[in-house]
Amino acid sequence: MPGNSSCGAAIAGLIEAYGVDTVFGIPGVHTLELYKGLASSSMRHVLPRHEQAAGFMADGYARSSGRPAACYVITGPGVTNIATALGQAMSDSVPMLVISSVNARADLGRRRGRLHEITDQQAVMAR
């Protein structure tokens, strides 16, 4: 990643190094940096119509290809929408990674009504 030191490029480089060649997701205001990094990688992007579909597509891709799959989702509703597919993949030991944005640390748990805010996103996705 010479010349590109963004967070999105670092994430794309890392997951690509772990064998991910396909990312499923819907670009949104919270994930723009992730998508900028994806553009500079050799990974393919698949655009579903809903985050739950992204999760099930990634699950199916990982099962059929034997390769890990990744999803990029937005803060709040993107996370809750993908939860069912992620739970299924986890239950079946399918190699799927979900990367989500989150609101600014100073806003977490403050109930300020920030875009797509949920009270505790990490707790929503905990086992």
C-alpha positions, 0 to 999 in steps of 0.5 A: 500500500505504498503512498496510501496510508488511510485507515480504509486502505490499511483494513483492505490490505489486512483482510486481503492478506488473510485471503479475502478476495470478495467484499459484500456491502452497501456503501454509505456515509459511514463507510466511505473511508472503507470503500476508498480503501477497497478501491485501491485493492484487488478485491471484488465488491458485490453490491446487494440490496440489503445488509442481510442479503450481504451477510447471506451472500458472504456466507454462501460465498465462503461455503462454496469457495472455501475462502473467507468473505467480508462485509462492510456495513454502516453504523446502527441499522447496517449492523442490526440488519446483518445480525441474522446472517452473521449468527448463522455463519458463526453457528456453522463455523463459516469464515465470515468477517463483518466490518462496521463503522461506529459513531465517534467515541465521544458520542457513544452511549450519550443518546445525542441522536447522531445518524444511525445511533444505537445505544451500544452497538458492540453489545447488540452484536455480542454473543 
